[in-house]
Amino acid sequence: MSLRIGVDIGGSFTDFAVLDDETRKIRTLKVFSRPDSPGSEVLAGIAGLVERYKIAPEDVSYFTHGTTVGVNAVVQRKGLRLALVTTEKFEDVLEIARLKIPDMYHLLSRRPEPLIPRDRVFGVAERIGADGQEELPVDEASVLKAIRAAQASGCEGVVISLLHAYRNPTHELEVKALFAMHAPALFVSCSHEVWPIIREYERTSTAIISGYVQPKVANYLTKLQGALAEAGVCAELKVTKSNGGVMSAENGKSNCVQMILSGTASGVIGATYVANQCGIKNCMSLDIGGTTADVALIVNGEPQYATGEYIGDFQIQIPSVSVSSIGDGGGSIAWVDDFGVLKVGPQSAGSSPGPACYGRGGDKPTITDAFAVMGFLGQSDLGYNSVSLDRDSARTAIGPLAERLGKTVEQAAEAIIRVSTSSMYAGTSRLISRFGIDPRTFTLLPFGGAGPMLACYLARALSMPSVTVPRTPGVLSALGGLIADIKNDFVKTTYYELDASVLPTLAYDVRMLEAQARDWMTEQVGNSMGAMLTMTADMRYRGQSFEIETPLDIGAVMKGDIDSISNAFHEEHRRLYGHSDEHAGIQLVALRLVIACATPKPELERIETSEVAPVPARMIRVWVDDAERDISLYRRADLLAGQSFEGPAVVSQDDATTCVLSGFSVTVDAFGNLVMSNRATQH
């Protein structure tokens, strides 16, 4: 037997998906997360899998997981105490940034404080020109002065980001060597090693985030490797990446910036897989865990990618699956402000103590408590029997809030859900505007422990025609990490005019990128045979300030087909902006190459078919749509393909609870997915 395990560590629960390579079947599990002891939840999960499914740890041949250690360090500002070494006269790079205010509609809004304050930024005398030529050699005395200042300020590490290092990294390497000689105890990172892009602020910011979290992430991965070995798992540990791929843990220790958004990306990969299996062309994934609600778009069966995603208050320029945080999670705490207005989040009860209804010491009213008070939760086992839901504690937590609002406890609980839905509606509307899509032509695909609970509320607000709930929604992110391809991105800043004179240089740059990519893949899996290569270029018309990423045909580039390259850019510009200028000069600012090697994928198991109407497990009493009603409770395991029923109803299962509102009809498809149609959108 050969087993492949995917793990997703969330704010409240840690999810496991196990694929049997022989039967192609998936088995799942949830355990409580341990933010106080990262990694221990993985060992607890392995023990649970052994007990529940009788698997042998030595049969595990593949183990991948997503972690929030890096992103949590940035959000909570608990990373390394760093210094920044930059080119003399450019010490204000972090304060100047891009001269944008965070909120364009709030004139008094302020940019967040940098992770490295100004008094720990040190300039050194040196200069590399934009063409990569040395204009001023490194002044050793200025570097030694910076070393002494960094040591005096108690720094634990240093990020070196010099002007135009993307073009020529020689000076960064010289400064790094001096730090190694005179301050060997300091952790040192160079910007060209992290992500060698043009524009010093973006490159510097990305390098700082990488250095800020790298020692903590490396230490975490090392401990996890040891713990897995102790548990009898001999498979090499792999980690999921922000771009939706995976890499070895050893690579992650030195290149942790690539995995900082790993958890959210894994969920989108899992949602994409389910959507493609079900024939859903365009869908919006909705991942709601214990802390946040995250949404992504899947267009024509492919997730959307971008650079410039936010890690807390800071943008990071590495390629990643485009995921936007739009609202609150199941553990988000409800409260009333000084003006008597009900608010939800951003504070979360997390895993410990968690929502009040979990009976683990929590006493704050959360979204999960609201669903418990309304009667949607507590009607069956939760979290693979790891949670014994206490509705009385949920009522006690919401009681003071209800009193202040002048409502009953049930009314206050539903008000919490409506406020949360309103927040998600506002966040989703921004995403819709950004990508220019019509939600009425998209299917909502919810997952995460709380996604199926809130999906109908959001679909109703957005007038979305349908909702598809996967068969195991609570562990879809773990499944996404399990099926993610081995994948990596490479970038080369070129910055030249696109004309016949640069074609030999362009072909050379492509060959160098491909060589780097194939070397990386060989390091990961032993060879690069069968790997898929995808190329894009950051291009713009001469005189424009910013580029657009344009898909290119590698074969056409290598042949020097300049017309094909130009036409690809004109077409992409026309698609985005509605016009192009075939007579304008084009600049090719950067080349990007993605290499990917496919991993085994499970086969979604078809379930038994029935034409007989499903029989509810029992009737339950819930508060919904401003009234108390008796509705049907169905057990997910009892539902068969072809069966259908009407809302309001509840569908319970080990890893999640699905709330079906009035106005939605449900049909079970061949794979056991719940396909909910919003009758209000049907004409």
N, C-alpha and C positions, 0 to 999 in steps of 0.2 A: 504494500500500500504506500502511496505517495500523497502527502497532504500539502496544500498551499494555504497559508494563513495571512489574512489581511486584518489590520487593527487600526481603529481610529479612536484617538484619545480626545474626548470632548470635555466640556466644563463640568458636566454632571455625571455622564456615563462614559465608559470605554466599551467600544463595540468590537465584536469579533466576527469574521466571516471565514469559514473553512471550506476549501474546495478539494474534493477527492478527485485526483487525476484519473482514476479508473472509472468511477461511476458518473463523473462530471456533476455531482450533486453538491449543493451548498448547505452547510449547517451554520447556525448563528448562536450568539450569546452576548449578553450585556452584563457588566459589573460596574460598581460605583468607581468613579475616578478618584485618584488620590493626589490632589495638587500639593499636599504636604509632603508627599513621597513619590515624585514622578518615577514611573517604571514599575512600582510595586503592583499597580493595577494590571499590568501585563502578565505578571507572574500569577496573580490571582485568577485571571482569565484562563490561563493555560491549565491551572489546576481545575477550574470549573469545566473546561472542555474535556479533560481526562475523566472527570467524574460523570458528566452528563452524557457524553458520546463514546466513552471508553476508547479514546484515541491514545496512541502511544507517542510521546514527544519525539522519540527517535525517528518516527515516520515523517516528520515535518521536513520537507525538502526546500521550502521557500517561505520566507517570513518577511513581510513588509509592514511598515506602520507609519502613520502620520502623527506628528507631535506638535503641540502648541507651546513648547518650551521657549522657542525663539520669539514668537510673536508676543507671548505673555511678558517676556523680559522687556520688550520695547514699550508695550502698552502701560505696564506698571513702572517703567523706568527703573528697572532693577538689573541692568546690565553692567558691563565692565566700566570702570572709571578710566576714560580715554583722554588722550591728548591728540590734537590734529597738527601735523606738520605740513605746511603748504608753501607755495612760492612767496617770497617776500613781496609785500604790498598787496597781497590777496588774502590777508588774514580775516577779512570781513565777509568771506564767501557765504558762510552759513546765515549771517544776519541779513545780508542783502537778498539772498535766495533769488526769487523771480519777481520780487516787488509786488506780489499778489496778496490781497487780504483773504483770509480764509472764507469769509462770507461776504459776497459782493453786495448783499442787501443790508448789511450791518456795518455802517461806516466806522464804528468804534471797535470792531472785532480785531483781534491781535493774533499774529502768528505764534505758534507754540514756541516755548523756549527750546533751543537746539539741545541735542543730546550731549554735545560738547560745548560748554560755555566759552565766551570770548577769551577769558583769562587763561584758558588751556589750549589756545590756538597759537602756534609759533611759526613765524616765517623764516625761511632760509634763503640765502642769496644763491640763486641759480636761475637759468632760463633756457628752456627749449622753445624754439619757434613753432608756429603752426605748421610749418613744412617738415618738422622733425629734426631740424638742424640745431646744433648747440649754439646759443648766442652768448651764454655766460656759464662758465663751468661751476660745479658745486663748490661753494666756499666751506671748507671743512670747519673753520672756526665758528661759523654761524650754526652749523649742525651740532657741534659740541655744546654750544650755548643752549640750543633747543633741548638737547638731551638732559642737561643739568636742570633746566626749568621744568621739564616733564617729571623728573625724579623728585624735585623739590615740592611739586604740587601733589605728590602722592598718587600719580597715575599708575594704573596696572597694565596699560597697553597704549599703543600709538597707531594711528592711521596716517599713512603718508599719501598725500594727494597733491601732486605738483601739476603745474600748468602744462597742457599738451602731452601728458604722459601716455595718453591713448595712442599718440603717434610714435613716440619714442620713449620707452620706459627706463632708459639708461640712468637718468638722474635719480629716479625713485629707488632703483636697485643700489645705487651708490649710498644714498642716505640710509637705506635699510641695513647695508653692510656696516656702516658706522654705528648704528644703534646696536647691532649684534656684537660689535667689538667692545663698546663702552658701556652698554646697558643690557647685558644678555638676559636678565631676568624679565625684561619687558616683552609682552606680546606685541608683535609688529605686523601690520598688514598694509599692502600697497593697493592703490586704487586700480592700477592696470591689471592686477591679478584677480580682482573681484569681478569687474565688468568694464572693459576698456572702451567707453563711449565718449563721444564729443560732448561738450558743455560741462564745465567744471563743477557747477553746483550739483547737477544730477549725478555725476560720477562720484563726487565727494560724499553726497548724502547716502548713496547706495553702499559705498565702502564703509561709512561710519556705522550703518545699521548692521552690516556683516561683522565688523570688529566688535561691536557692542554686545553681540550675542554669541559669538563663535566659541569662546572658552566654555561657556555654560552649556551650549549644545554639545560640544565635543565631549565634555565630562559626562553628560547625560547618556550619550550614545555608548561611551565606553562602559559605564555601569550597566546599561541594559544588555550589552553584549555578554558581560560576565554573568548576569542573572539568567539569561537564556541558556547559556552553557551549563549553569548549575541546575537548571530545570530539565536538562537533557535534550534541548533543542540544538542540533548541530548545524542547522542551515545558516548561511551567511545572512546577517541582518541587512535589510534594505530599507530605505526611507522614501516616502513619497515626496514629490517635488511640486513647486508652485506651478510649473508648466503642465501638470497632469501626468508626468512620467515618474519613474523611480530611478534611484541610484544606490550604490553601495553605501553602507554606513561609514566606511573608511573615507569615501569621497565626501560624504556629508560633513565629516569632522573639519575638513579644510575648506569646504565650499558650502557652508550652512546657509548662506543667503539664498541659495537656490531652493531651499526647502522650507522657507519661513512661512509660506502660505499653503503648506502641504495638505492640511486637513480639509480646507474649503475646496481645494482643487480636486481632491479625491471624490468628494460628493458629486461634483459636476460630471466627472468621468463615469461614475456609477449611474447617474441619471441619464447620461447620453447613451450608455449601453442599453438601459431599459427602454428608452424612447425608440432606439433603432430596432430593437427586437419586436416592439409593438407597432412599428410602422408609423410612428409619430414624427412628422417632418420638422415642425417648429414647436418648441415648447419652452416654458419658463420653469426652471427648477427652483424649488423653495425648500431650503434647508434650515429647519428650526431646531436648535438644540436647547441646551440649558441657559445659554447666555445671549445669543444673537439669532436673528433671522437673516439669512443670506440668500440672495437671488442671483441667478445667472441665466443667460439666454443660449439656447441651442437652436441654431438656424441651419436648415437643410441638413439636419443630422449631425452637425459639428458644433462643439462648444466654441464660444467666441474667446479670442485671446487678446491681450493688451499689455502694454507697459505703463508704468506710472500708477499701479494700484497702491492703496494706502495701507500702511502698517501703523495702526494707531493714528498719530498726527502727521506721519511722515510718508512721503511717496518713495517708492522703490522702483528702480528702472529695469529690473529684470523681467523677461517675458513670463507671463503667468496667465492662467485661466482667469477671465474677467468675471470676478465675483464682487457684488456690492452688498454691504451690510445695510439692510433696510429697516430694521426694527429690533424687537425684543425677543428673547428666548423664553422657554417655559419657566425658568427660574427667575426671570426679571421681576423686581419688586415694585408693587403699586404703592403710591403715596399721594398725599394731597398737599399742594403748595400753599403759600401764605395767603393766596387769593381764593382759596377754596376750590381750586381746579384739580381734577384727578389727573395724575401723571403715572406713566409706567416706565420703569428703567431710568437710566442705564444700569443702576446697581443690580447685582444678581445675587441670589442666595447660593449659587454654585452647587457643588456636590456636598460640601460640608459647611453648614448644617443642611442645606437644601430647603425646598419648600416645606411649609409647616405640615402639610398632609403626609409627608414621608416619615414623620415620627422620629426624626434624627436630631431634634433640638431646635429646628427652625421655628421662628415665631413671626416672620414678616409675611404679609400677603403677596403671593406671586400669581402669575398667570395659571400655573398648574393648580394652585389652590382654588382659583376661580372656577376652573373646570370641575374640580372636585365638589365644590359647593353647589354648582348647577346640576350635578348628578351624572355628568358624562364619564367621570373617573370614579373608581372605587367599586365598580360592578363586577370586576374580574381581576385575575392576577396581573401584576405589572412587572416589567423588567426581569423576566424569567424567575419570578417568585422572589426577587431580591427586595421588593418593595411591598410593605403591608400598609395600604393607604388608610389614613386616619381622617375622615371627613369632619369629625368634630373639631380637630385641631385647625383645619382649614377655616371653619366657620369662626373659630375664636380669633384667628389671625385677621380675618376680613371684617370682623365685627366693629372695631373702633373706626375703621375707615368708612363703613356703611353709616355709622352714627353721625360722623362728621358731614357726610354727604346728604343726610336726611333720607336714606333709602333703606330698604330691607337688605339683609345679607345677600339674598339671591339677586336682587336688583343691582347691588354694588358689584357682585361678581360678574354679571353680564356687562356692566359698564366698563370693567377692566378689560374684558375681551374686545369691546368696541373701541376703546382708546388704543389698544394695541393694534387692531386692524387699521385704524385711521393712520397710525404711524407707518405701518407697512404700505398702505396705499400711497402716502406722500413719497416714501422712499422709492417705491416701484415706479411712480410717475416720473421721477427724475431719470431713472434708467430708461424708461420708454422713450423719453424725449431725446436722451443721449444717442440711442441707437435708431431712433426713428421707426419704431415698430408699432403695430396695432395689436393690443392685447386680445382683442376680440377674434383674432385669427390664430391665437396660440393656445396650447393646452398647458394647464398648470400641473407640474409633477412634484408633489410634496414628499419630503422625507425628513429623517431626523425624528427624535422622540416626540416632538410637538408639532411637526409639519402637518400630519394628517388631521390633527385637532383643529388647526386654524385655516386649513386650505379652503374650505367652502366659504368661510367668512371673506377671505381675500378675493376669491373668484367672483363672489357675488358683488363685491365693491367695484371690481374692475370689469364687470360684465364679460368675464371669460366664459366661453361656451362649455368647457369640459375640464375635468380634473381626473388624472390617472394616478392612483395610489399603488406603488409597487407592492409586490408580495411581501417583502421584508423591508419596509420603509425605515425602521429604526436603526438598521445596520447598513444602509446603502453606501455610506461613506467608506466603511470598512471593505465592502465589496469593490468599490471603485479603486481603492488602493491595491487590492488583490489582482485586479485585471489590468491595471495601468501598464503601459509599455515602458521598456527601458528607453530613456529619452534624454537628450541634452541639447542646449542651444549654444551657438557660437556666433560671435560678432566681430567684424573688422571694420573700423572706421576708414573710409576711403577718401571722401571729400574731393571728388574731381568732376570736371565737366564730362558729360556723356557725349563723346565724339570718337571718331575712328582712331585718334592718336592714343586713347587710353585702353583700347581693346586688349592688347597684350598684357598690360598691367592688371586689368580686370580678370582675365583668364588665370593669371598667376595667383591673384588673391583668392579666387575660387578654389584653385588646387590646394592652396595652403589651408584654407578652412576645411576642405574635405579631408585632408590628411590629419588635421587635429581631431576632427569628428570620428574618423575611423580608428585612430589611436585610442580615443576615449572609449569607444564601444568595445574594442578588443580588450581593454583593461577591465571592463564591466562583465562581459560575457565570454571572453576568450577569442572572439573573432568578430568581424564586421560583415560577414557574408549574409546577404539577405536583408541588410539594414536599409531602411527607407530614408532618402535624403529629400528635404524640402528647402527651397531657397526663396528668400524675399530680399528686397532692397529698400532702404529708406531713401526716397527720392523726392525732389521738389523742382518747381520751375525756378530758374535763376531770379533772385530778388525776393523769393518767399522766405519767411522766417522759420517755418517748421515743415517737416517732411511727412509723407504718408508712406506706410509700409505697403509695398507692391509685390505681389507674387510674380516670380520669374521662373522660366523654364531653364534648368541647368544646362541642358543640351544646347539651347539657343545661345546662352551666354558663352559657353566654351567654343562654339563655332564663330563667335564674333558677330552674331546676327543683331546688329544695332537697331534695325527697324523693329524687330520683335520686342526688344527691351523697351524702346521708346513707346511703342503702341500699348504695351502692358501698363505703363505709367499713365498715358493719356486716358486709357479706359478706366483705370482705377480712380483717377481724378474726376472723370465725368460721372462715375457711379456715386461718388461721395458728394460732389458739389454741383452736379448738373451741367458742367461745362468743361472744356479742355482747350488747350492752345497748341495745335500741332506744329506751329512755327516758332514757339518759344524754346530757348535753351533749357536743358535739363541738367541738374546736378545730382550725382549719385553720392549720397553722404555716408552710407554704411551698407555693408552686406551682412545678411543674417542667414545662418544655416542651421537647420534642425535635423538631427539624426535620431531615428527611432527603430527599435527592434521589438516586434510583437511578442506578447506573452500569451500563454494559454488562456482561453476564455471559457467560462462555464456555459452549458446549454440550459437555457431556462426551461424547466420541466413543465410540460403540459399537464393539466389536471383533468380529473374525470369530468365528464359532461352530464348535465341533467336538464330536462325540460320541466321538471317539477319545481314549483315555487319554493324558495328556501323557508325553513321553519325557524322562527326566532328561538334563541335559547330561553328567553323569558321577556316579559315586559318590565320596563323600568320607568321610574318617574324622574323627569328632568325639568329644569327651568330653562326655557329657550324662547326667544322672540317675545319677551315680556309676559310669558304665561307658563304655568306649570302644566306639563303634558305627560301622558303615558306613551312611551315610544318603544320600538322593538330593539332588542339587543341581539346581535348576531355574532357568532364566533367565526373568525376568519377561516379556521381550519375546516369548518363544516360547509363552507360555501363552495359550489361546484360551477364549472364553466357553463355559461348560458343562463344562469339564474339571474333574476333581477328583483329589485324591491325599491320602494319609495322612501324618501326622507320625510320627516326627521327620523333618524335611527343612529345607532352606535354599532361599530364593528370593533370587537376586541381581539387582541392577539398579544403574544409575549412581548414584542418589542415596541409596540405603539398602539394608540387608540385612534380610530377614525371617527370623526363627528360628521354626520350627514345632515344637512339642514333642510328645512322645508323648501320645496322648489327644485330639489335635485333628485334625479332618478339614477339608480345604480345598476350596472350590469357587470357580471364577472366574465372576463375574457378567458381565452384558452390557456393563458399562463397564470391565471389566478389573480391578475391585477384588477383592482376596482376601478371601473370606468364610470365616472359620475357626470351626468349631463345636466347642465344648468338650463332648466326649461324656460327661464325668463329671457334667454337669449335666442330662443328658437321662434321662428316666425312661420 
